């Protein structure tokens, strides 16, 4: 006897995928993307860059290592929901403190299992990231026509500023360093020579930890901070964080602030959304990608050295390399599609990358970027 589906995924084109629901009940509208990483599903779900997105995992074993507070990249999950091939199983990992399904239910996030994720991923690759509604009802009652209509009516991420929603509400100090096998995450008490202000557009905790590990005394400011508020902390360098949404929309208030900082001739380092907004501040353009880059196996070539790095990526917008102005040099490109993955100014210690050097897929291929930032502050002295 067939079991009645308890969840469904309704795409704006009318396609519907049925499966078994887990986590929270209800429905949510979002953009659907796929992620090819084989590990790190908890880090992905709590990455603020995934706000207003539902993640389809191409790797089938999601949930088998459970969850632990140490792996949260933010206080709460940021992805709207997840789509998986096989239902999450009971965890088998010494670090697990809870099961993924229970964690999602407590945190208000919906999941659907039993979906043909290969077919769904092919559709996303061919048609671009669709607008969808994910619904979970234990009784299996779904108004499909209404769900499809909601997916069609959603305006999407273009023109949407989400950084305000995921940013901190007020400034704070960050002093937690890298994870230690025996001790976990610990506070760094020794002197850190460089004062850094990090603009929080949706910052991952591991980025802040990496800044601390490479010698930064980090003060985190909200996304809407002004240049005057930044400079009041007398920083020796400024970091522009990752985050969700359309960089052009967030840039309406952030780009003028970044331009003001550029005039002060200090080291600036950006990652992901921070990279895109730095490019906007320098006069370049950003564009919406078809299905974006989401995974932990993305090869990126350092144009200046020829070195290839295996990187972690999560972005649906990209810097248009053809729009880079004179004096801004392209430093990294994706070997998947040739899209821009890094820039630097020719005459100032200002640079940024699209990928996530802190996420350790290589595992340490790109950590030199944090050392480069520290060295630029050291040289400025």
C-alpha positions in Angstrom: 0.0 0.0 0.0 1.5 3.3 -1.1 2.3 5.9 1.6 0.7 9.3 1.1 3.3 12.1 0.5 3.6 14.4 3.5 5.6 17.1 1.6 5.8 18.7 -1.8 8.0 21.1 -3.7 6.0 23.2 -6.2 8.0 25.0 -8.9 6.8 28.2 -10.6 6.6 26.4 -14.0 4.0 24.0 -12.5 6.3 21.0 -11.9 5.6 19.3 -8.5 7.9 16.9 -6.6 6.4 14.9 -3.8 8.2 13.3 -0.9 8.3 12.8 2.9 8.4 15.8 5.1 10.6 16.3 8.1 11.5 19.2 10.4 9.0 22.0 10.8 5.5 22.0 9.2 4.0 24.7 7.1 5.2 26.2 3.8 7.9 28.6 2.6 8.6 30.4 -0.7 12.2 30.8 -1.8 14.7 30.4 -4.6 15.8 26.8 -5.2 19.6 26.0 -5.6 21.7 22.9 -5.5 24.8 22.2 -3.5 27.4 19.6 -4.4 29.2 19.4 -1.1 29.5 15.9 0.5 30.0 17.3 4.0 29.0 20.3 6.0 25.3 20.4 5.6 24.9 22.1 9.0 27.4 24.8 8.1 25.5 25.3 4.8 22.1 25.6 6.5 23.4 28.2 9.0 25.4 30.2 6.4 23.6 33.6 6.2 24.3 33.7 2.5 21.5 31.1 2.0 18.8 33.4 3.3 15.6 33.1 1.2 17.0 30.0 -0.6 16.1 26.3 -0.4 19.0 23.9 -0.8 18.9 20.7 -2.8 21.8 18.5 -1.7 23.2 16.4 -4.5 24.9 14.1 -2.0 22.3 11.6 -0.7 23.6 11.0 2.9 22.4 14.2 4.6 21.9 14.0 8.3 24.1 11.0 9.0 26.5 12.9 11.2 23.8 14.7 13.2 24.3 18.3 14.4 26.4 20.0 17.0 26.5 23.7 18.1 30.1 23.9 17.1 29.2 23.6 13.5 26.7 26.6 13.4 27.9 29.5 11.3 25.2 31.7 12.7 22.9 31.6 15.7 20.0 30.2 13.6 19.5 28.4 10.3 19.4 30.8 7.4 18.4 28.5 4.5 14.6 28.3 4.2 14.6 24.6 3.8 16.4 21.5 2.3 15.6 18.9 -0.3 17.3 15.4 0.0 17.3 12.1 -1.8 17.2 9.8 1.2 15.5 10.6 4.5 17.9 11.7 7.2 19.1 8.7 9.3 20.0 8.4 13.0 23.4 10.1 13.4 26.6 8.1 13.6 29.2 10.6 14.8 30.9 11.2 18.1 30.4 14.9 17.9 26.7 14.8 17.3 24.5 16.3 20.1 21.1 16.0 18.2 19.5 14.7 15.1 19.1 16.9 12.0 15.3 16.4 11.8 14.8 17.4 15.4 17.1 20.4 15.1 15.2 21.6 12.0 11.8 21.2 13.8 13.1 23.3 16.7 14.5 25.9 14.4 11.4 26.2 12.2 13.0 24.8 9.0 11.3 22.5 6.5 12.8 19.4 4.8 11.6 17.0 2.2 13.1 13.6 1.5 12.6 10.9 -1.1 13.0 13.4 -4.0 14.8 12.5 -7.3 17.5 15.1 -6.6 19.4 14.2 -9.8 16.4 15.1 -11.9 15.8 18.3 -9.9 19.5 19.3 -10.2 19.4 18.8 -14.0 16.4 21.1 -14.2 18.1 23.8 -12.1 21.2 23.6 -14.3 19.2 23.8 -17.5 16.6 26.4 -16.5 18.3 28.4 -13.8 17.4 28.6 -10.1 13.6 28.5 -10.0 11.2 30.1 -7.5 9.5 27.4 -5.5 7.2 26.7 -2.5 8.2 23.9 -0.1 5.3 22.6 2.0 5.1 20.0 4.8 1.8 18.7 6.1 1.7 15.4 8.1 -1.8 14.8 6.7 -0.6 15.2 3.1 -3.2 17.9 2.2 -1.8 20.3 -0.5 -3.5 22.9 -2.6 -1.1 22.5 -5.5 -2.7 25.3 -7.6 -2.3 27.8 -4.8 1.3 26.7 -4.1 2.3 27.1 -7.8 0.7 30.5 -7.8 2.7 31.6 -4.8 5.9 30.5 -6.4 5.0 32.4 -9.6 4.1 35.5 -7.6 7.3 35.7 -5.6 9.5 38.5 -6.8 12.8 36.7 -6.2 16.3 37.8 -5.1 17.0 40.4 -7.8 16.6 43.8 -6.2 16.3 42.2 -2.7 18.4 43.5 0.2 18.7 40.7 2.7 21.8 41.9 4.5 19.9 44.1 6.9 17.8 41.0 8.0 20.8 38.8 8.8 23.2 41.4 10.1 23.9 42.0 13.8 21.8 44.6 15.4 24.7 46.3 17.3 28.4 46.1 17.3 30.4 43.5 19.3 33.9 42.2 19.8 34.9 38.7 18.5 37.8 36.8 20.1 37.1 33.2 19.3 39.9 31.5 17.3 40.3 28.3 15.2 39.0 24.9 16.4 41.3 22.7 18.4 40.9 18.9 18.3 41.2 18.6 22.1 39.5 21.8 23.2 37.0 22.9 20.5 36.7 26.6 19.9 38.6 28.7 22.4 39.0 32.4 23.2 42.3 33.9 22.0 43.7 35.8 24.9 47.2 36.7 23.6 47.9 40.0 22.0 46.6 40.4 18.5 48.5 43.2 16.7 45.9 44.4 14.1 42.7 46.2 14.8 40.1 45.2 12.2 36.5 46.3 11.7 34.4 43.6 10.1 31.2 44.8 8.3 28.5 42.2 8.9 26.5 41.6 5.8 25.8 38.0 6.9 29.3 37.0 8.3 30.1 33.4 8.9 31.7 32.6 12.3 34.6 30.8 10.7 35.6 33.9 8.8 35.7 35.9 12.0 37.7 33.0 13.6 40.2 33.1 10.7 40.7 36.8 11.1 41.5 36.3 14.8 43.8 33.4 14.0 45.8 35.6 11.7 46.3 38.3 14.3 43.2 40.5 14.2 41.4 42.2 17.1 38.0 42.1 15.5 35.1 44.5 16.1 32.0 43.6 14.1 29.6 46.3 13.0 26.1 46.1 11.5 25.6 46.2 7.7 24.3 49.8 7.8 27.3 51.2 9.7 28.6 54.5 8.3 32.2 55.3 7.4 32.4 57.6 10.4 31.3 54.7 12.7 33.9 52.5 11.2 36.7 55.0 11.6 35.6 55.7 15.2 37.2 52.3 16.1 40.5 53.4 14.5 40.9 50.2 12.4 44.1 49.3 10.6 42.0 47.2 8.2 38.4 46.7 7.2 36.8 43.4 6.3 33.7 43.2 4.1 31.8 39.9 4.8 29.8 37.5 2.9 26.0 37.7 2.8 22.7 37.1 0.9 20.6 38.9 -1.6 21.3 41.2 -4.5 24.6 43.1 -4.0 23.3 46.1 -6.0 20.4 46.4 -3.5 22.6 46.1 -0.4 25.0 48.4 -2.2 22.6 51.3 -2.1 23.8 52.1 1.4 27.0 50.0 1.6 28.7 51.1 -1.6 28.9 54.8 -0.7 30.4 53.9 2.7 33.0 51.6 1.0 33.9 54.4 -1.4 34.5 56.7 1.6 36.8 54.0 3.1 38.7 53.7 -0.2 39.5 57.4 0.0 41.2 56.8 3.3 43.8 54.4 1.8 43.6 51.5 4.2 43.8 47.7 3.7 40.4 46.3 2.7 39.5 42.6 2.2 36.2 41.3 1.0 34.7 37.8 0.6 31.6 36.8 -1.4 29.0 39.6 -1.1 31.8 41.8 0.2 33.7 41.1 -2.9 30.8 42.1 -5.1 30.1 45.3 -3.2 33.8 46.3 -3.3 33.6 45.8 -7.1 30.5 48.0 -7.2 32.3 50.7 -5.2 35.2 50.6 -7.7 32.8 51.1 -10.6 32.1 47.6 -11.8 28.8 45.8 -12.3 27.3 42.6 -10.9 25.0 40.2 -12.7 22.5 37.4 -11.6 23.8 34.0 -12.5 21.7 31.2 -13.9 22.1 28.6 -11.1 25.1 30.1 -9.3 28.0 28.3 -7.6 27.2 26.2 -4.5 29.6 23.6 -3.4 33.0 22.6 -2.0 34.8 21.4 -5.1 35.1 24.6 -7.2 38.5 25.0 -8.9 39.7 28.6 -9.1 42.8 29.8 -10.9 45.0 32.5 -9.5 45.6 34.5 -12.6 48.8 36.0 -11.4 50.5 32.8 -10.2 48.8 30.1 -12.2 48.0 28.2 -9.0 44.7 26.3 -8.9 42.8 26.3 -5.6 39.9 24.0 -4.7 37.4 26.3 -3.1 34.1 26.5 -1.4 31.5 28.7 -3.0 28.0 30.0 -2.4 26.8 32.8 -4.6 24.0 33.5 -7.2 25.4 36.9 -8.3 28.8 37.5 -9.9 31.1 40.5 -10.7 31.1 41.2 -14.5 34.8 41.1 -15.3 34.2 43.0 -18.5 33.1 46.0 -16.4 36.2 46.2 -14.2 37.6 49.8 -14.5 41.2 50.7 -15.2 43.4 50.1 -12.1 41.3 47.1 -10.9 43.0 43.8 -11.8 41.2 40.5 -12.0 43.1 38.0 -9.8 41.0 34.8 -9.8 38.7 33.1 -12.2 36.5 30.0 -12.0 37.7 27.1 -14.1 34.1 25.9 -14.3 32.7 28.8 -16.3 35.4 31.5 -16.4 33.5 33.9 -14.1 35.3 36.4 -12.0 36.4 35.2 -8.5 38.8 37.9 -7.4 40.0 41.4 -7.8 42.6 43.8 -6.4 43.5 47.4 -6.8 46.8 48.1 -8.6 48.0 50.8 -6.3 46.4 50.1 -3.0 46.2 47.1 -0.5 42.5 46.5 -1.4 41.4 43.0 -2.6 38.6 40.6 -2.5 37.5 37.1 -3.6 34.3 35.4 -4.5 35.0 32.1 -2.9 35.2 31.2 0.8 38.9 30.7 1.9 37.8 29.9 5.5 35.6 26.9 4.6 38.7 24.6 4.1 37.6 22.5 1.1 41.2 22.3 -0.1 41.6 22.2 2.9 44.0 25.2 3.2 44.4 26.2 -0.4 43.1 29.7 0.1 44.1 30.6 3.7 47.0 32.7 2.4 44.4 35.4 1.7 44.0 36.0 5.4 47.8 36.2 5.7 47.9 38.6 2.8 45.4 40.9 4.6 47.5 40.7 7.8 50.7 41.5 5.8 49.0 44.5 4.1 48.3 45.9 7.6 51.8 45.1 8.7 53.3 46.8 5.7 51.1 49.9 6.2 52.7 50.4 9.6 
